[in-house]
């Protein structure tokens, strides 16, 4: 799975990834912040904890990463809602 980059603007959340070793292709998903109904943060795991952000709106998205990165992203997202 390709590493996703997350860009947060005052209007959108943009998830971007570049896939492929030889034949490159871009994968872009966007969410309008006005369509976001809620954001939930939780942690899972005993030894290798990971942070999970669930974005709920017209569609749902689940972002998984290290707890420190996900906490920082969650706090940044809350500023725009």
Chimera marker file (.cmm) of the C-alpha trace (Angstrom):
<marker_set name="trace">
<marker id="1" x="0.000" y="0.000" z="0.000" r="1" g="1" b="0" radius="0.5"/>
<marker id="2" x="1.310" y="3.423" z="-0.912" r="1" g="1" b="0" radius="0.5"/>
<marker id="3" x="2.068" y="6.021" z="1.734" r="1" g="1" b="0" radius="0.5"/>
<marker id="4" x="-0.609" y="8.716" z="1.772" r="1" g="1" b="0" radius="0.5"/>
<marker id="5" x="0.090" y="12.377" z="2.263" r="1" g="1" b="0" radius="0.5"/>
<marker id="6" x="-2.603" y="14.415" z="3.966" r="1" g="1" b="0" radius="0.5"/>
<marker id="7" x="-3.166" y="18.072" z="3.142" r="1" g="1" b="0" radius="0.5"/>
<marker id="8" x="-5.654" y="20.121" z="5.163" r="1" g="1" b="0" radius="0.5"/>
<marker id="9" x="-6.845" y="23.467" z="3.831" r="1" g="1" b="0" radius="0.5"/>
<marker id="10" x="-9.570" y="25.777" z="5.090" r="1" g="1" b="0" radius="0.5"/>
<marker id="11" x="-12.008" y="24.066" z="2.668" r="1" g="1" b="0" radius="0.5"/>
<marker id="12" x="-10.823" y="20.515" z="2.025" r="1" g="1" b="0" radius="0.5"/>
<marker id="13" x="-9.046" y="17.441" z="3.315" r="1" g="1" b="0" radius="0.5"/>
<marker id="14" x="-6.913" y="15.973" z="0.536" r="1" g="1" b="0" radius="0.5"/>
<marker id="15" x="-5.417" y="12.472" z="0.655" r="1" g="1" b="0" radius="0.5"/>
<marker id="16" x="-2.689" y="11.944" z="-1.948" r="1" g="1" b="0" radius="0.5"/>
<marker id="17" x="-0.617" y="8.882" z="-2.844" r="1" g="1" b="0" radius="0.5"/>
<marker id="18" x="1.626" y="7.952" z="-5.742" r="1" g="1" b="0" radius="0.5"/>
<marker id="19" x="1.445" y="4.266" z="-6.631" r="1" g="1" b="0" radius="0.5"/>
<marker id="20" x="3.515" y="1.990" z="-8.824" r="1" g="1" b="0" radius="0.5"/>
<marker id="21" x="7.177" y="1.113" z="-9.092" r="1" g="1" b="0" radius="0.5"/>
<marker id="22" x="7.560" y="1.440" z="-12.850" r="1" g="1" b="0" radius="0.5"/>
<marker id="23" x="4.274" y="2.883" z="-14.092" r="1" g="1" b="0" radius="0.5"/>
<marker id="24" x="3.424" y="5.719" z="-11.705" r="1" g="1" b="0" radius="0.5"/>
<marker id="25" x="-0.148" y="6.785" z="-11.059" r="1" g="1" b="0" radius="0.5"/>
<marker id="26" x="-1.637" y="9.309" z="-8.651" r="1" g="1" b="0" radius="0.5"/>
<marker id="27" x="-4.401" y="8.463" z="-6.210" r="1" g="1" b="0" radius="0.5"/>
<marker id="28" x="-6.299" y="11.494" z="-4.863" r="1" g="1" b="0" radius="0.5"/>
<marker id="29" x="-9.290" y="11.580" z="-2.494" r="1" g="1" b="0" radius="0.5"/>
<marker id="30" x="-10.845" y="14.851" z="-1.299" r="1" g="1" b="0" radius="0.5"/>
<marker id="31" x="-13.431" y="15.730" z="1.335" r="1" g="1" b="0" radius="0.5"/>
<marker id="32" x="-15.125" y="19.104" z="1.666" r="1" g="1" b="0" radius="0.5"/>
<marker id="33" x="-14.859" y="20.256" z="5.267" r="1" g="1" b="0" radius="0.5"/>
<marker id="34" x="-18.456" y="21.513" z="5.059" r="1" g="1" b="0" radius="0.5"/>
<marker id="35" x="-19.562" y="17.903" z="4.390" r="1" g="1" b="0" radius="0.5"/>
<marker id="36" x="-17.731" y="16.479" z="7.424" r="1" g="1" b="0" radius="0.5"/>
<marker id="37" x="-20.223" y="15.609" z="10.164" r="1" g="1" b="0" radius="0.5"/>
<marker id="38" x="-17.756" y="14.325" z="12.730" r="1" g="1" b="0" radius="0.5"/>
<marker id="39" x="-14.226" y="13.196" z="13.435" r="1" g="1" b="0" radius="0.5"/>
<marker id="40" x="-13.356" y="10.461" z="15.905" r="1" g="1" b="0" radius="0.5"/>
<marker id="41" x="-9.931" y="9.539" z="17.297" r="1" g="1" b="0" radius="0.5"/>
<marker id="42" x="-9.047" y="6.278" z="19.023" r="1" g="1" b="0" radius="0.5"/>
<marker id="43" x="-6.031" y="4.131" z="19.775" r="1" g="1" b="0" radius="0.5"/>
<marker id="44" x="-5.682" y="0.377" z="19.306" r="1" g="1" b="0" radius="0.5"/>
<marker id="45" x="-3.074" y="-2.175" z="20.252" r="1" g="1" b="0" radius="0.5"/>
<marker id="46" x="-1.213" y="-3.100" z="23.401" r="1" g="1" b="0" radius="0.5"/>
<marker id="47" x="2.406" y="-3.212" z="22.272" r="1" g="1" b="0" radius="0.5"/>
<marker id="48" x="2.428" y="-1.526" z="18.877" r="1" g="1" b="0" radius="0.5"/>
<marker id="49" x="-0.178" y="1.158" z="19.473" r="1" g="1" b="0" radius="0.5"/>
<marker id="50" x="-1.608" y="2.923" z="16.475" r="1" g="1" b="0" radius="0.5"/>
<marker id="51" x="-3.836" y="5.942" z="16.186" r="1" g="1" b="0" radius="0.5"/>
<marker id="52" x="-7.027" y="5.815" z="14.147" r="1" g="1" b="0" radius="0.5"/>
<marker id="53" x="-9.001" y="8.794" z="12.843" r="1" g="1" b="0" radius="0.5"/>
<marker id="54" x="-12.460" y="8.188" z="11.444" r="1" g="1" b="0" radius="0.5"/>
<marker id="55" x="-13.929" y="10.984" z="9.327" r="1" g="1" b="0" radius="0.5"/>
<marker id="56" x="-17.708" y="10.805" z="8.948" r="1" g="1" b="0" radius="0.5"/>
<marker id="57" x="-19.726" y="12.691" z="6.381" r="1" g="1" b="0" radius="0.5"/>
<marker id="58" x="-21.292" y="11.775" z="3.069" r="1" g="1" b="0" radius="0.5"/>
<marker id="59" x="-18.607" y="9.102" z="2.892" r="1" g="1" b="0" radius="0.5"/>
<marker id="60" x="-16.451" y="7.613" z="5.618" r="1" g="1" b="0" radius="0.5"/>
<marker id="61" x="-12.667" y="7.516" z="5.775" r="1" g="1" b="0" radius="0.5"/>
<marker id="62" x="-10.400" y="5.705" z="8.186" r="1" g="1" b="0" radius="0.5"/>
<marker id="63" x="-6.812" y="6.939" z="8.605" r="1" g="1" b="0" radius="0.5"/>
<marker id="64" x="-4.327" y="4.766" z="10.488" r="1" g="1" b="0" radius="0.5"/>
<marker id="65" x="-0.810" y="5.665" z="11.602" r="1" g="1" b="0" radius="0.5"/>
<marker id="66" x="1.444" y="6.210" z="14.570" r="1" g="1" b="0" radius="0.5"/>
<marker id="67" x="-0.264" y="7.647" z="17.638" r="1" g="1" b="0" radius="0.5"/>
<marker id="68" x="1.853" y="10.819" z="17.606" r="1" g="1" b="0" radius="0.5"/>
<marker id="69" x="1.124" y="11.572" z="13.930" r="1" g="1" b="0" radius="0.5"/>
<marker id="70" x="-2.584" y="10.808" z="14.233" r="1" g="1" b="0" radius="0.5"/>
<marker id="71" x="-2.986" y="12.910" z="17.410" r="1" g="1" b="0" radius="0.5"/>
<marker id="72" x="-1.325" y="15.864" z="15.687" r="1" g="1" b="0" radius="0.5"/>
<marker id="73" x="-3.510" y="15.458" z="12.599" r="1" g="1" b="0" radius="0.5"/>
<marker id="74" x="-6.645" y="15.151" z="14.746" r="1" g="1" b="0" radius="0.5"/>
<marker id="75" x="-5.846" y="18.382" z="16.590" r="1" g="1" b="0" radius="0.5"/>
<marker id="76" x="-5.232" y="20.177" z="13.287" r="1" g="1" b="0" radius="0.5"/>
<marker id="77" x="-8.521" y="18.920" z="11.841" r="1" g="1" b="0" radius="0.5"/>
<marker id="78" x="-10.466" y="20.120" z="14.888" r="1" g="1" b="0" radius="0.5"/>
<marker id="79" x="-9.320" y="23.692" z="14.220" r="1" g="1" b="0" radius="0.5"/>
<marker id="80" x="-11.244" y="23.698" z="10.919" r="1" g="1" b="0" radius="0.5"/>
<marker id="81" x="-14.524" y="22.240" z="12.193" r="1" g="1" b="0" radius="0.5"/>
<link id1="1" id2="2" r="1" g="1" b="0" radius="0.2"/>
<link id1="2" id2="3" r="1" g="1" b="0" radius="0.2"/>
<link id1="3" id2="4" r="1" g="1" b="0" radius="0.2"/>
<link id1="4" id2="5" r="1" g="1" b="0" radius="0.2"/>
<link id1="5" id2="6" r="1" g="1" b="0" radius="0.2"/>
<link id1="6" id2="7" r="1" g="1" b="0" radius="0.2"/>
<link id1="7" id2="8" r="1" g="1" b="0" radius="0.2"/>
<link id1="8" id2="9" r="1" g="1" b="0" radius="0.2"/>
<link id1="9" id2="10" r="1" g="1" b="0" radius="0.2"/>
<link id1="10" id2="11" r="1" g="1" b="0" radius="0.2"/>
<link id1="11" id2="12" r="1" g="1" b="0" radius="0.2"/>
<link id1="12" id2="13" r="1" g="1" b="0" radius="0.2"/>
<link id1="13" id2="14" r="1" g="1" b="0" radius="0.2"/>
<link id1="14" id2="15" r="1" g="1" b="0" radius="0.2"/>
<link id1="15" id2="16" r="1" g="1" b="0" radius="0.2"/>
<link id1="16" id2="17" r="1" g="1" b="0" radius="0.2"/>
<link id1="17" id2="18" r="1" g="1" b="0" radius="0.2"/>
<link id1="18" id2="19" r="1" g="1" b="0" radius="0.2"/>
<link id1="19" id2="20" r="1" g="1" b="0" radius="0.2"/>
<link id1="20" id2="21" r="1" g="1" b="0" radius="0.2"/>
<link id1="21" id2="22" r="1" g="1" b="0" radius="0.2"/>
<link id1="22" id2="23" r="1" g="1" b="0" radius="0.2"/>
<link id1="23" id2="24" r="1" g="1" b="0" radius="0.2"/>
<link id1="24" id2="25" r="1" g="1" b="0" radius="0.2"/>
<link id1="25" id2="26" r="1" g="1" b="0" radius="0.2"/>
<link id1="26" id2="27" r="1" g="1" b="0" radius="0.2"/>
<link id1="27" id2="28" r="1" g="1" b="0" radius="0.2"/>
<link id1="28" id2="29" r="1" g="1" b="0" radius="0.2"/>
<link id1="29" id2="30" r="1" g="1" b="0" radius="0.2"/>
<link id1="30" id2="31" r="1" g="1" b="0" radius="0.2"/>
<link id1="31" id2="32" r="1" g="1" b="0" radius="0.2"/>
<link id1="32" id2="33" r="1" g="1" b="0" radius="0.2"/>
<link id1="33" id2="34" r="1" g="1" b="0" radius="0.2"/>
<link id1="34" id2="35" r="1" g="1" b="0" radius="0.2"/>
<link id1="35" id2="36" r="1" g="1" b="0" radius="0.2"/>
<link id1="36" id2="37" r="1" g="1" b="0" radius="0.2"/>
<link id1="37" id2="38" r="1" g="1" b="0" radius="0.2"/>
<link id1="38" id2="39" r="1" g="1" b="0" radius="0.2"/>
<link id1="39" id2="40" r="1" g="1" b="0" radius="0.2"/>
<link id1="40" id2="41" r="1" g="1" b="0" radius="0.2"/>
<link id1="41" id2="42" r="1" g="1" b="0" radius="0.2"/>
<link id1="42" id2="43" r="1" g="1" b="0" radius="0.2"/>
<link id1="43" id2="44" r="1" g="1" b="0" radius="0.2"/>
<link id1="44" id2="45" r="1" g="1" b="0" radius="0.2"/>
<link id1="45" id2="46" r="1" g="1" b="0" radius="0.2"/>
<link id1="46" id2="47" r="1" g="1" b="0" radius="0.2"/>
<link id1="47" id2="48" r="1" g="1" b="0" radius="0.2"/>
<link id1="48" id2="49" r="1" g="1" b="0" radius="0.2"/>
<link id1="49" id2="50" r="1" g="1" b="0" radius="0.2"/>
<link id1="50" id2="51" r="1" g="1" b="0" radius="0.2"/>
<link id1="51" id2="52" r="1" g="1" b="0" radius="0.2"/>
<link id1="52" id2="53" r="1" g="1" b="0" radius="0.2"/>
<link id1="53" id2="54" r="1" g="1" b="0" radius="0.2"/>
<link id1="54" id2="55" r="1" g="1" b="0" radius="0.2"/>
<link id1="55" id2="56" r="1" g="1" b="0" radius="0.2"/>
<link id1="56" id2="57" r="1" g="1" b="0" radius="0.2"/>
<link id1="57" id2="58" r="1" g="1" b="0" radius="0.2"/>
<link id1="58" id2="59" r="1" g="1" b="0" radius="0.2"/>
<link id1="59" id2="60" r="1" g="1" b="0" radius="0.2"/>
<link id1="60" id2="61" r="1" g="1" b="0" radius="0.2"/>
<link id1="61" id2="62" r="1" g="1" b="0" radius="0.2"/>
<link id1="62" id2="63" r="1" g="1" b="0" radius="0.2"/>
<link id1="63" id2="64" r="1" g="1" b="0" radius="0.2"/>
<link id1="64" id2="65" r="1" g="1" b="0" radius="0.2"/>
<link id1="65" id2="66" r="1" g="1" b="0" radius="0.2"/>
<link id1="66" id2="67" r="1" g="1" b="0" radius="0.2"/>
<link id1="67" id2="68" r="1" g="1" b="0" radius="0.2"/>
<link id1="68" id2="69" r="1" g="1" b="0" radius="0.2"/>
<link id1="69" id2="70" r="1" g="1" b="0" radius="0.2"/>
<link id1="70" id2="71" r="1" g="1" b="0" radius="0.2"/>
<link id1="71" id2="72" r="1" g="1" b="0" radius="0.2"/>
<link id1="72" id2="73" r="1" g="1" b="0" radius="0.2"/>
<link id1="73" id2="74" r="1" g="1" b="0" radius="0.2"/>
<link id1="74" id2="75" r="1" g="1" b="0" radius="0.2"/>
<link id1="75" id2="76" r="1" g="1" b="0" radius="0.2"/>
<link id1="76" id2="77" r="1" g="1" b="0" radius="0.2"/>
<link id1="77" id2="78" r="1" g="1" b="0" radius="0.2"/>
<link id1="78" id2="79" r="1" g="1" b="0" radius="0.2"/>
<link id1="79" id2="80" r="1" g="1" b="0" radius="0.2"/>
<link id1="80" id2="81" r="1" g="1" b="0" radius="0.2"/>
</marker_set>
